[in-house]
Amino acid sequence: MNELGKPERPLLFMGVPLVLTVTLQRLILHHSSPDTHVFVKGYLVHHLFWGILFLIPTAFLLGLGIRTRWRRNLARLVLGFSSAMVLDEVIYLVCTDGSGVAYRGSVSLWGAVVLIVIATFFLFLADWATRRVSCGAQHASKPRQDAP
C-alpha cells in the first residue's frame, strides 16, 4: 500500500516495459538493415550503453527512496526499459563477434530470451516475497483482540 492507501503495482511498471522494450527492439532491428548502428563521434554505441546510462541513476534513486508516487512509478518504468536494453545485448556482445548479422542470429536472440525470462522470473519472485513480507508485517502490527 502507498501513502494514499491504494495498492501500487511495481511489477507492472517494471515488467511490462522490460518485455515490451526487448520485443520492440528485436522487431525493429531484425527488420532493419544489418548495418543499423548508432555512432557518436566515430564510436559505435550499442543500446547496452544507453541502457546503463538510464539504469544506474534510476536504481540509485529507487534505492535512496522516491517519495512521490508518480516519480516512483516513472523510475520503475525507466528501470524496466533500461534493464531490457542491457539484458538484450549481454549475450550478443559476450558470445558473438558484435556484428549486425550476429545480432540477428540465434545465439543473440535466444540469449536475450533466456535472460529476459530469468529477469522476469526474479521480478515475480521479488514481488511475491515483498508482498508476503508486507502482509506479515501488517498482521503483526494489528493488536490482538482476544475474547474475554
PyMOL commands that set and color helices and strands:
alter all, ss='L'
color gray80, all
select helices_A, chain A and resi 10-30+47-64+69-95+100-103+106-141
alter helices_A, ss='H'
color red, helices_A
select strands_A, chain A and resi 39-40+43-44
alter strands_A, ss='S'
color yellow, strands_A
deselect
rebuild
show_as cartoon
